[in-house]
Amino acid sequence: MNEPRVSIIKASFSALFLVFWCIFGALTMTVAKAMRLRLAESFPLFFHALVCRLCSLRCEIEGTPSAAQPTLYVANHVSYLDVFVLGGLLNGSFVAKSDVASWPVFGKLAKLQNTLFLERNPRRAPEQIQAVRNHLQQEGNLIMFPEGTSTAGTYVGSFRSSLFAAADNVCVQPVTVAYVSYAGVRMTQHIRDRYAWYLPNPKEYPTTPNRPFASHLVAVMGLRRCTVKVRFHEPVTMTPGKRKECAQYCESAVRRGLVELLGPGPAAIASAELTSPT
């Protein structure tokens, strides 16, 4: 497949509408939460789904999302776009690193959607586990990316098991997110890199340019249709004290799903150590 052309006109109109949509979304959520309207629970689904349309992301679902309350959904992480994809399908809050809270506009929206912000600090693991446990018990479903970083989208990194300790006796459902085709043609890794948001280790790839969030998102909005497949695997109820086993089950299910959804051929960047801006 040739280099995908970014439509400047499409990107510009979509970006302008996104600005309006974010302002409208922030005002709507602020009012809905202040007045304790049920709209505060349903609007995020609509908000994320429309952002997917602006980015020409077409989501195809396999399997059934867990209806148990609460459910901890755990998924592989390719890009910040995963948030829009899963946010448009699942009624739940996200677990994100604390840096996201300071992002312009999207940080404010994340707060309004009850995102649980956690620091990457092993010393604070006990209180972070308690924060996740409290959220599940008091506010409901959570969506988590246990790899702790984003990837090239062709493989699944190791799942960090620490936060699984918060899900004792809670339903846990693994979810695979796969970017599979562009403009109706099976996606190559070259095209997938237009959607993935990760940075190779600068020691190994010193010439790799930085990809700022805003310019990356605007470029995505100027592309043609991308099909994203989301597979919901068999949920499990986590037995107390079995966090590592639960994490391993979820990791294996998500990895198997990614291999099946992508099919044979995509080249994984298996040797590259990855750092992520997300």
N, C-alpha and C positions, 0 to 999 in steps of 0.2 A: 504494500500500500504506500502511495506517495505521501509526502509531508502534508498533513491536514492544513487547509487554509483557514486562517482566522478571519471571519467576516468583521471588519471594523464597524460596519453599520449595525449588524446584529449585536455585537458586543456593546456598542455605545448605548443603544436603546435599552438593552437588557440591564446594563449597569445603572442607567438613570432610573429605570423602574424599580430596581433592587433598592436603591437609596430611598425612594418613596415607600416601598414595602417595609423596609426596616423601621422607618420613622412611624409608619402606621402601626406596625406590629408592636413597637415599644409602647406607644400610647394605648393601644388596645389592651395589652397585657397589664399595664399599670392600672388602668381603670378597672379591668375585670378582677384583678387581685384585690384592689382597694375595696371593691363592692362585694367581694367574695362570690362572684358569678361563676357558674359552671363553664363559661366560655374560657376561663383561665386554663382549664384542663384540655379542652378540645382545640383551641386556637393554634397551639404549637404544631399539631399535626397538619393543619391547613397551611400554616406558614412555611414549614419545611417542604411540603409537597409542591408549593408554588415556586420555591427557590429551585427545586429540581427541574421544574419546567423551564425556568429561565436559563438553566445550565444545560438544557436539552438532555437530561438524564431520564431514561425510560427504565423504570424498575419492574422486574419480573420476579414474582414470589414463588418459591417452592416450599412446601411444608406449611405448617400452621403455627402462628405465634401462640405461646402459652397464654391461657386465660387465667391462670392461677394468680392470686393476689397475696403478697407481692411476688414478682418474678425478677430475678437478676439475669439480664440478657448479656452474654459475653460474645464479642465478635472480633474478627481480625481487623486490622487498621491499615488502610491504604492512603487515606487522604482526609482532610477536613470535610470533603464532600460526603464521606460516610455519615457524618452527623445529619446532613440534610436527607440522605437516603433513608437511614433508620428512623430519624425524627419524623419523617412523613408516613411511617408505617407503624410505629410503636407509641403507645401512650406511656411515656416514662421520662425520667430525667437522666442526664448524662453525668458520668464521672469524668472530670477533666483535671489537668494539671493547673496549679494555681495561677500560672502565667496568663492563661486564657482570660481570666477575669479582667485584666488590664487592656485587652484588645479593644481598639476603637469600635464602637457600635455593637459588634458581635459579642463583646464581653458583657455589655449591658443587657443584651437580649438573653445571653446565657444565664445571667443572674435572675432575670424575670421568669425564666423557665425552670427555676429551682435546680440548676446545675450544682453538683457537689464538687467543689474545688479542693484538691489535695496537693500538698507539697511532696516533692520527691525527696523525702528525707527518712531514711530507715529508722532513725531515732524516734520518729513520731508515728511509727507503725501502729502501736496499740491504740492511740487516740483516733487515728484514721480508720482503723477497723471498727471502732465504736461509732464513728460518724456514719460509716456506711450502714452499720447495723441499725442505728437510729433512723436513718432515712428510709430504709426498707420497712421498718416497723410502723413509722409514723406518717410517711408521705407516699410510699408505694414503690412502684417499679423503678429499677435503675438499669442503665445501659452502659456497659464498661468495655474498654479495650485493654485486655490484660497483657498484651505484648509490651505495653509501655512506650511504644514508638510506632511510627508508620513505616511501611515497607514499599517495595517496588510493585507489590500486588501479585507476585507469582509464587510466593511462599508464605508460610506462617512462622513467625518467631516463637520462641518459648514463652508460655504463659506464666506470668508471675502469680504465685499462688497465695500471697499474703492476704489480699483483700477477700479471697474466698472464705476466709475464717469468719467473716461477718455474715455469711449466708447459712448458718446452721439451721436446719429444718426449713429452709426456703427453697422454692423451685428455682433451678438454674437451667437456662436454655442456651446452648451454643448456637451461634449464627455465623454463616459464611457470607461474606460480601465479595463478589467477583465482577470486575469490569471486563466484559467479554467481547463486545463488538462495537464497531464505529461505522456509522453510515450503512449499517446492514451487512458489514463484512467483518469476519473474525479479526479481533484486535491483535496487532503485533505489540511487542514490548515498547517499541519506539512510540507508538500512539498512546499506549497505556501511561507512559511517562508524562503525557500531557495532563493526565488526571491525578496520578499519584503525586504526593507531596512529601518527599523525603530527600535527604542529602547524603551522598556517600561520604565516608570518612575523608576529611580533607588531607590526611597524610597519604592516603592511597590515590585520591583524585583531586590534586591541588588546583586543577584548572576548571573544575566544575563550578559554574556560576551560581550565585545565590538566587533563589526564586522567591521574591517578596510575595506575601499573601495576596495583596490587592491586585497586582499585575497578573498573577497566576489565575485568580478567580475571573478577572475580566477576560483573559484569553480563553478560558473554558467556556464562557458565555458566548464567545464568538465562533465556537465549533459546531459541528453538526451533531446528530443524535448519537448518544452513547447508551448502550444497553448495559444495565447493571443487574446481575442476578443475585437475589438474596435467598439463601436456603436456611430454613429453620429446622434444626435437628431435634431429635428426641430429648425432651427436658428430663431432668432428674431432680430429686429432692436430696439436698446435701445432708449427709449424715454428720453429726457433730464429730469433730476431730479428724475428718477425712478431706480436708481442704486440698491437699496435694493430689489425692486420687481424683477428686472432682475436677481440679484444674487440668490434669492429664487427660481425663475423658473428654473435656471440652476442647482442648487443644487438638487431640487426635481427630475428633469429629469435624472441627473446622478445617483442619489440614486436608482431610479426606475429601471434604466437600469442595475445597478450592481446586484440588487436582481434577475432580470429576467435572466441575463447571468450566474450567479453562480448557480441558482436553489436552491431548498430547502436543508437545512441541514448544510451549513458551519457555524461554530461557530464564531460569532464576538467577538472580545475582547472589549466588550462594556464598561466594567468598568475600563479598564486601561487608565490612562492618558499617552499619548504618546509624546515622544520627538523624534526628527529626526535628523540624521546626514546630511540630504539633504536639 
